[in-house]
Amino acid sequence: MSIRAAQTAALSALQSSQAGIAVSSNNIANASVEGYTTKSASLASNVNGGAAVGVSVTSVGSTVDIYLIKAINESASESGYASVFADPLELVASNFGTVGDDDAISTLITDLETSIASLAASADSQSAKSLALTDAQQIATELNDLSDSVQDQRSAADQSIEDTVDQINTLLTEIQNYNDQLSGTDGTTLSSSELEDARSVAVQKLSELVDISYYTSGSNQTQIYIGGTLVVGSQVQQLEYNAVGAVNADTSFGEITVNGNSIMDDVSGGELGGLIDLRDETLPDIQAELDNLAVTLMDSINAVINLGTSFPGASELNSSETTDLTDAVAGTGTVRFAATDEDGNAVEILDIDLTTVATVQDIVDQINASTNMTATVNADGTLTIASSDDDYGVSIVNMDAEIGADALGFSDYFGLNDMFTGTGADDISVNADWLADSSLVPTGAGSDDAALAVGDSVISSGSSDVAEALAEVFDTNVSFDSAGNLGSTKTTLSDYASEILSDVAQQASSAETKASVAETAYSDLVESFSNQYGVNTDEEALTLANLESAYEAAAAILEITQSLMDTLLEAVR
């Protein structure tokens, strides 16, 4: 090899060592930077006349497994999805309590059963009536509170959806900015390779928030899709969503849109997909279970207690169901209306054959034709049946009346003696008139004797047949429709409440387990990527030392060849 060739080779070695030193130094400096991958300089032989005359740096960068990156992003989406359920469900479960707790809904129902049994044994006891009403009120309050806890978490999830959309938009803009900087590059320089790392981190963070699909074009532009909607292409297409604020069981939520078009069907996975499912499926399922319990509890108890009448009769009965004078009434059998004195004796008796009735107006007209009773339908749809004399009360005796497809008793159909009112767990309440005056609680049924005459007893103090029947409701297997995670079943009211508590507790536990498993799988993949492509400072330090040695060796060769050249030149002179 000629001296000149040796000098050229040494110079290229010097330059490539210098480039390697710069790359290794940069690796060590960025070792703690999230997503930074180890860079290396690629070398190629310089050939002249078929002979190698040194090396040159062809590119600087890193080569990573795109399938591993894809697996990491998919795992990020799964982990993000699972992560949103654990805390809200744990909060709900803590509010619901566990079976056996003194304030658990199942225990409160058992408490009401006990107080109703005591009432059946002492039907004329005002303290027994007050205790039963207190226990009933505790059930209603607990169901209200449980419903509120579910809706509070739905509201929190809805707000988190808005916040997550904002985070997604920030990342979309960040990715677009990286695209702009990388436009036309091929990732073979140190700066472009570092930008690609940063963009990859942004894509990974975006995957945690929402399931995406993506690909990088030949011009080094990463396009992002949410479902079939392009959100990063030549420009960013931002998502739009506004939380609704206060939330209840009937709240309707807006759509997540891009350019005014809904992408709700495209959203899946990630925190955003999890939050939507939490708000629209998981929590509503729990609400459905609560509503199922509340409605079945109301229907079961009201059906029985509406067969009774208070002693003495109430001066006014107001329906909990709304109606209109023109509403059709399809009924059979006979219902008895009796005006009673303070001793429960009949002052006036009105028996109405429901087969002669076509509308609510017909019932109102027949009652108003009596001497001592009136009926009105108020502007709010409340049917009021009252005595026309302050000294008298009104007692309703169902006889054999059946109204509607469910064959309800007359009082039950209109809700004239309901213990519980409401439409579900969020608004169930106890009859306000009874809370104000516990003597209005019906414990016995009025006389259905066909020969009953004025002056005869309609209802007597201490009548307990209705209270006894009501006590039996709690020991009877009641039919429940399927709701939430609970299928249709026949069980007691208390046992169904226990099933709800168990279901919520199981969901909370399962959510925590799924979140932990998904997070571990995600972390393992990230760790695997880091171990494979992250910076090992010990290895880089060793590489740096070797490169410095190579640099010194190349420099020494240059010095020697320069000395030889100088000697040859002196000889020529």
C-alpha positions in Angstrom: 0.0 0.0 0.0 1.3 3.4 -0.9 1.8 6.1 1.7 -1.0 8.2 0.2 -3.4 5.2 0.3 -2.4 4.6 3.9 -3.1 8.3 4.7 -6.5 8.1 3.0 -7.4 5.0 4.9 -6.2 6.5 8.2 -8.1 9.7 7.6 -11.4 7.8 6.9 -10.8 5.7 10.0 -10.3 9.0 11.9 -13.5 10.5 10.5 -15.6 7.3 11.1 -14.3 7.0 14.7 -15.1 10.7 15.2 -18.7 10.1 14.0 -19.0 7.0 16.2 -17.8 8.9 19.2 -20.4 11.6 18.5 -23.1 8.9 18.2 -22.1 7.1 21.4 -21.8 10.3 23.3 -25.3 11.2 22.1 -26.7 7.8 23.2 -25.3 8.2 26.7 -26.7 11.8 26.9 -30.2 10.6 25.9 -30.2 7.3 27.9 -33.0 8.5 30.1 -35.1 10.1 27.4 -38.5 8.3 26.9 -38.6 6.2 23.8 -35.0 7.0 22.7 -33.5 4.1 20.8 -29.8 3.4 20.6 -28.3 4.9 17.5 -25.4 3.5 15.6 -23.3 4.6 12.6 -23.5 2.4 9.5 -20.1 2.1 7.7 -19.2 1.1 4.2 -15.9 0.4 2.6 -14.4 2.9 0.2 -13.1 1.0 -2.9 -10.7 2.4 -5.5 -9.5 0.3 -8.4 -10.9 -2.8 -6.8 -9.0 -2.2 -3.5 -10.4 -1.0 -0.2 -9.0 2.4 0.7 -10.9 3.1 4.0 -14.4 3.4 5.2 -17.1 6.1 5.3 -20.3 6.7 7.4 -23.4 6.0 5.2 -26.1 6.6 7.8 -26.8 7.2 11.5 -29.9 5.8 13.1 -31.6 2.8 14.7 -33.4 -0.2 13.3 -36.3 -1.4 15.4 -38.8 -4.3 15.1 -42.0 -2.6 13.7 -44.0 -5.7 14.8 -42.9 -5.2 18.4 -43.9 -1.5 18.2 -47.3 -2.5 16.8 -47.7 -5.0 19.6 -46.7 -2.3 22.2 -49.3 0.1 20.8 -52.0 -2.6 20.8 -51.2 -3.4 24.4 -51.2 0.3 25.2 -54.7 0.5 23.9 -55.8 -2.5 25.9 -54.2 -1.3 29.1 -55.7 2.2 28.6 -59.1 0.7 28.2 -58.9 -1.5 31.3 -57.5 1.2 33.4 -60.6 3.4 33.5 -62.9 0.9 35.2 -61.2 -0.1 38.4 -61.4 3.2 40.5 -65.0 4.2 39.6 -66.3 0.7 40.2 -64.4 0.5 43.5 -66.0 3.8 44.6 -69.4 2.5 43.6 -68.8 -0.8 45.4 -67.7 1.0 48.6 -70.9 3.0 48.6 -73.0 -0.2 48.1 -71.2 -2.0 50.9 -71.3 -5.7 51.4 -73.9 -8.2 52.3 -74.4 -8.2 56.1 -73.5 -4.5 56.6 -76.0 -2.8 58.9 -76.7 -0.1 56.3 -76.6 -2.4 53.2 -79.7 -2.3 51.1 -80.3 -6.0 51.7 -80.2 -5.5 55.4 -82.5 -2.5 55.3 -85.1 -4.6 53.4 -84.8 -7.2 56.1 -85.3 -4.5 58.7 -88.5 -3.4 57.0 -89.6 -7.0 57.0 -89.1 -7.2 60.7 -91.0 -3.9 61.4 -93.9 -5.0 59.1 -94.1 -8.3 61.1 -94.3 -6.3 64.3 -97.0 -4.1 62.8 -99.0 -7.2 61.8 -98.9 -8.3 65.5 -99.9 -4.8 66.7 -101.9 -3.3 63.9 -103.3 -0.5 66.0 -99.9 0.6 67.3 -98.9 4.0 66.1 -95.3 3.4 67.1 -95.2 0.2 65.0 -96.6 2.1 62.0 -94.0 4.9 62.6 -91.2 2.3 62.8 -92.3 0.7 59.5 -92.4 4.0 57.8 -88.9 4.9 59.1 -87.5 1.6 57.8 -89.3 2.2 54.5 -87.8 5.7 54.3 -84.3 4.3 55.0 -84.7 2.0 52.0 -85.8 4.8 49.7 -83.0 7.0 50.9 -80.4 4.3 50.4 -81.7 3.5 46.9 -81.6 7.3 46.1 -78.0 7.5 47.4 -76.9 4.4 45.5 -78.4 5.7 42.3 -76.6 9.1 42.9 -73.3 7.3 43.4 -73.7 5.5 40.0 -74.7 8.7 38.3 -71.8 10.7 39.9 -69.4 8.2 38.3 -71.2 8.5 35.0 -70.8 12.3 35.3 -67.1 11.9 36.1 -66.6 9.6 33.2 -68.4 12.1 30.9 -66.0 14.8 32.0 -63.1 12.5 31.5 -64.2 11.9 28.0 -64.0 15.6 27.2 -60.6 15.8 28.9 -59.4 12.7 27.0 -60.5 14.2 23.7 -58.4 17.3 24.5 -55.4 15.1 25.2 -56.0 13.2 21.9 -56.1 16.5 20.0 -52.8 17.6 21.6 -51.1 14.4 20.5 -52.5 14.6 17.0 -51.1 18.0 16.7 -47.7 16.8 18.1 -47.6 14.0 15.6 -48.4 16.3 12.7 -45.6 18.6 13.8 -43.2 15.7 13.7 -44.5 14.8 10.3 -43.8 18.4 9.1 -40.2 18.2 10.4 -39.6 14.8 8.9 -41.2 15.5 5.5 -39.0 14.1 2.8 -36.4 12.6 5.1 -35.5 8.9 5.3 -34.4 8.7 9.0 -30.7 8.1 8.1 -29.5 11.1 10.0 -29.1 11.5 13.8 -31.6 14.3 14.0 -34.3 12.6 11.9 -33.9 9.4 13.7 -34.5 11.2 17.0 -37.6 12.9 15.6 -38.9 9.4 14.6 -38.4 8.2 18.1 -40.3 11.2 19.5 -43.1 10.6 17.0 -43.2 6.9 17.9 -43.6 7.8 21.6 -46.5 10.2 20.7 -48.2 7.4 18.7 -47.8 5.1 21.7 -49.3 7.6 24.1 -52.2 8.2 21.6 -52.8 4.4 21.5 -53.2 4.5 25.3 -56.0 7.0 24.8 -57.8 5.5 21.8 -57.4 2.5 19.5 -55.9 3.7 16.2 -54.5 2.3 13.0 -51.5 4.0 11.3 -48.9 3.7 8.6 -45.9 5.6 7.5 -45.5 6.6 3.9 -42.4 6.7 1.7 -42.1 10.4 2.4 -41.9 9.6 6.2 -45.4 10.8 7.0 -47.3 8.9 9.6 -51.1 8.9 8.9 -53.4 8.1 11.8 -56.9 6.7 11.6 -59.6 6.3 14.3 -61.7 3.6 12.8 -62.3 4.7 9.3 -61.7 8.4 10.0 -58.4 10.0 9.0 -57.3 12.3 11.8 -53.7 12.9 10.8 -52.9 13.2 7.1 -51.9 16.3 5.3 -53.3 18.1 8.3 -54.9 17.4 11.7 -58.6 16.6 12.0 -59.5 17.3 15.6 -62.1 15.6 17.7 -64.9 17.6 19.3 -66.9 16.8 22.5 -68.5 18.7 25.3 -69.4 17.1 28.6 -73.1 17.6 29.6 -72.5 18.6 33.3 -75.1 17.2 35.7 -76.0 13.6 34.9 -79.0 11.4 35.9 -80.4 8.1 34.7 -82.2 9.7 31.8 -79.4 11.9 30.6 -78.7 11.8 26.8 -75.1 12.5 25.8 -73.7 14.2 22.7 -71.6 12.6 20.0 -67.8 12.8 19.6 -67.4 14.3 16.2 -64.8 15.1 13.5 -65.8 17.9 11.2 -69.3 17.6 12.4 -69.6 13.9 11.7 -70.0 11.4 14.6 -67.2 8.9 15.1 -68.8 7.2 18.0 -69.0 3.9 16.1 -65.3 4.2 15.3 -64.1 4.7 18.8 -62.9 1.6 20.6 -60.1 0.7 22.9 -57.9 3.0 24.9 -59.1 5.2 27.7 -61.6 6.9 25.5 -63.3 3.6 24.5 -63.2 2.5 28.1 -64.8 5.7 29.4 -67.6 5.5 26.9 -68.3 1.9 27.8 -68.1 2.8 31.5 -70.6 5.7 31.1 -73.0 4.1 28.6 -72.9 0.4 29.5 -71.2 -0.7 32.8 -72.7 1.9 35.1 -76.1 2.0 33.4 -76.2 -1.8 33.9 -75.8 -1.3 37.7 -78.4 1.4 37.6 -80.8 -1.0 35.8 -80.3 -3.5 38.6 -81.1 -0.9 41.2 -84.2 0.2 39.2 -85.3 -3.4 38.9 -85.1 -3.8 42.7 -86.8 -0.5 43.3 -89.7 -1.0 40.9 -90.2 -4.6 42.0 -90.2 -3.6 45.6 -92.7 -0.8 45.0 -95.0 -3.0 42.9 -94.9 -5.9 45.3 -95.6 -3.9 48.4 -98.0 -1.4 46.8 -100.1 -4.2 45.3 -100.8 -5.6 48.8 -101.1 -2.4 50.8 -103.5 -0.9 48.3 -105.9 -3.7 49.3 -106.2 -2.0 52.7 -107.8 1.0 54.2 -106.7 3.1 57.2 -108.6 3.3 60.4 -110.2 5.7 60.5 -110.6 6.4 56.8 -108.5 9.1 55.2 -110.3 12.4 54.5 -108.6 12.5 51.1 -106.8 10.0 48.9 -104.5 11.2 46.1 -103.2 9.0 43.3 -99.5 8.6 42.6 -100.3 7.6 39.0 -101.3 10.5 36.7 -104.4 10.2 34.6 -106.9 12.2 32.5 -110.6 12.2 32.4 -110.6 10.9 28.9 -108.3 7.9 29.7 -109.9 4.6 29.0 -110.5 2.2 31.9 -110.8 -1.5 31.0 -111.9 -3.3 34.1 -114.0 -6.0 35.6 -115.5 -6.8 39.0 -116.7 -4.4 41.6 -114.9 -1.7 43.7 -116.5 -0.3 46.9 -116.2 3.3 48.1 -117.4 3.9 51.6 -117.7 7.2 53.5 -116.8 6.2 57.1 -117.1 7.9 60.5 -114.4 8.1 63.1 -115.2 4.6 64.3 -114.9 3.1 60.8 -118.6 2.6 60.3 -120.3 3.2 57.0 -122.0 6.5 56.5 -122.5 5.9 52.8 -121.7 2.9 50.5 -121.1 3.2 46.7 -120.3 0.0 44.8 -119.2 0.6 41.2 -119.4 -2.2 38.6 -116.3 -1.6 36.4 -117.9 -3.2 33.4 -120.2 -0.2 33.3 -117.2 2.2 33.2 -115.4 3.2 30.0 -113.3 6.2 31.1 -112.0 7.9 34.2 -114.7 10.4 33.7 -117.3 7.7 34.3 -115.7 6.8 37.6 -115.5 10.5 38.6 -119.2 11.0 37.7 -120.4 8.1 39.7 -118.4 9.1 42.8 -119.6 12.7 42.5 -123.2 11.5 42.3 -122.8 10.3 45.9 -123.7 12.4 48.9 -120.6 12.3 51.0 -117.7 11.7 48.5 -116.2 13.7 45.6 -113.7 12.8 42.9 -111.6 15.2 40.8 -108.7 14.9 38.3 -106.4 17.9 39.0 -104.4 19.8 36.4 -101.3 17.7 37.3 -103.2 14.5 36.5 -103.7 13.5 40.1 -107.0 11.7 40.9 -108.3 12.8 44.2 -111.1 11.0 46.1 -112.2 12.8 49.2 -115.0 13.0 51.7 -117.3 16.0 51.5 -117.6 16.2 55.3 -114.6 16.9 57.5 -116.0 14.4 60.0 -115.9 11.5 57.6 -113.2 9.5 55.8 -113.0 7.5 52.6 -112.3 3.8 52.5 -111.8 1.8 49.3 -112.6 -1.9 49.3 -111.4 -3.6 46.2 -114.0 -6.5 46.2 -113.1 -8.3 43.0 -112.1 -5.4 40.8 -109.4 -5.9 38.2 -108.1 -3.2 35.8 -105.8 -3.2 32.9 -103.6 -5.9 31.3 -101.9 -6.6 34.7 -105.3 -7.1 36.4 -104.5 -4.6 39.1 -106.8 -3.7 41.9 -108.6 -0.3 41.7 -106.5 1.5 44.3 -103.3 -0.1 43.1 -104.1 0.9 39.5 -104.3 4.5 40.4 -101.9 4.4 43.3 -104.3 5.7 45.9 -102.7 3.9 48.9 -99.1 3.5 47.8 -96.5 3.1 50.4 -93.7 3.8 47.8 -93.9 6.2 44.9 -91.5 6.9 42.1 -90.2 5.4 38.8 -86.9 3.9 39.9 -84.1 3.9 42.4 -83.3 7.6 41.8 -86.7 8.9 42.8 -88.3 6.2 45.0 -89.9 7.8 48.0 -92.3 7.0 50.8 -95.9 8.4 50.9 -95.5 11.9 52.2 -99.0 11.9 53.7 -98.2 8.8 55.7 -94.9 10.2 57.0 -96.8 13.3 58.2 -99.6 11.1 59.8 -98.7 7.4 60.4 -102.4 6.6 61.3 -103.0 6.7 57.5 -101.0 3.5 57.0 -103.5 0.7 56.0 -103.2 -2.4 58.0 -106.6 -4.1 57.3 -109.0 -4.5 54.4 -112.5 -3.0 54.5 -115.5 -5.2 54.5 -116.5 -6.7 51.2 -119.7 -8.1 52.6 -122.4 -7.7 49.9 -125.0 -7.1 52.6 -123.0 -4.2 54.2 -125.3 -1.4 55.2 -125.0 2.1 56.5 -124.0 1.9 60.2 -122.1 -1.4 59.7 -118.4 -1.5 60.4 -116.3 -1.1 57.3 -112.9 -1.2 59.0 -112.1 -1.7 62.7 -109.1 -0.6 64.8 -106.5 -3.4 64.9 -107.5 -5.0 61.6 -104.3 -6.7 60.5 -105.0 -8.9 57.5 -103.3 -6.5 55.0 -100.3 -6.1 57.4 -100.0 -9.9 57.7 -100.2 -10.3 53.9 -97.5 -7.5 53.5 -95.2 -9.4 55.9 -95.5 -12.5 53.7 -94.3 -10.5 50.7 -90.8 -10.5 52.1 -90.7 -14.3 52.5 -92.1 -14.8 49.0 -90.0 -15.4 45.9 -90.8 -12.5 43.6 -90.3 -12.5 39.9 -87.5 -10.1 38.7 -86.9 -9.2 35.1 -83.4 -9.5 33.7 -81.4 -6.3 34.3 -77.7 -5.4 34.0 -75.7 -8.5 34.7 -78.5 -10.3 36.5 -80.8 -12.5 34.6 -84.5 -13.0 35.2 -85.1 -14.8 38.4 -87.6 -15.6 41.3 -86.2 -14.7 44.7 -86.9 -12.6 47.7 -86.5 -8.9 47.7 -83.7 -9.1 50.2 -81.8 -11.8 48.3 -82.1 -9.9 45.1 -80.6 -6.9 46.8 -77.8 -9.1 48.0 -77.2 -10.3 44.4 -76.8 -6.7 43.4 -74.2 -6.1 46.1 -72.3 -9.2 45.1 -72.4 -8.3 41.4 -71.0 -4.8 42.0 -68.3 -6.1 44.3 -67.4 -8.8 41.7 -67.3 -6.2 38.9 -65.0 -4.0 41.0 -62.6 -6.9 41.8 -62.6 -8.1 38.2 -61.9 -4.6 36.9 -58.9 -4.3 39.2 -57.6 -7.6 38.1 -58.0 -6.9 34.4 -56.3 -3.5 34.8 -53.4 -5.1 36.6 -53.0 -7.9 34.0 -53.3 -5.4 31.1 -50.8 -3.0 32.7 -48.3 -5.8 33.4 -48.5 -7.1 29.8 -48.0 -3.6 28.5 -45.1 -2.9 30.9 -43.4 -6.2 29.9 -43.5 -5.3 26.2 -42.2 -1.8 26.9 -39.4 -3.3 29.0 -38.6 -5.8 26.3 -38.4 -3.0 23.8 -36.2 -1.0 26.1 -33.9 -3.9 26.8 -33.5 -4.6 23.1 -33.3 -1.0 21.7 -32.7 1.2 24.7 -29.3 2.6 25.7 -27.0 0.4 27.7 -24.7 3.0 29.2 -22.1 0.4 30.1 -21.9 -0.9 26.6 -21.9 2.6 25.2 -19.0 3.5 27.5 -17.0 0.5 26.3 -17.9 1.4 22.7 -16.8 4.9 23.3 -13.5 3.8 24.8 -12.8 1.5 21.8 -13.7 4.3 19.4 -11.4 6.7 21.2 -8.6 4.1 20.9 -9.4 3.6 17.2 -9.3 7.4 16.8 -5.9 7.6 18.5 -4.6 4.7 16.4 -5.8 6.4 13.2 -4.3 9.7 14.3 -1.0 7.9 15.0 -1.0 6.4 11.5 -1.6 9.8 10.0 1.3 11.1 12.0 3.6 8.3 10.9 2.6 8.6 7.2 3.1 12.3 7.4 6.5 11.8 8.8 7.3 9.3 6.0 6.1 11.8 3.5 8.2 14.5 5.0 11.3 12.2 4.9 10.7 11.4 1.3 10.4 15.0 0.4 13.6 15.8 2.1 15.3 13.0 0.2 14.0 14.4 -3.1 15.3 17.8 -2.3 
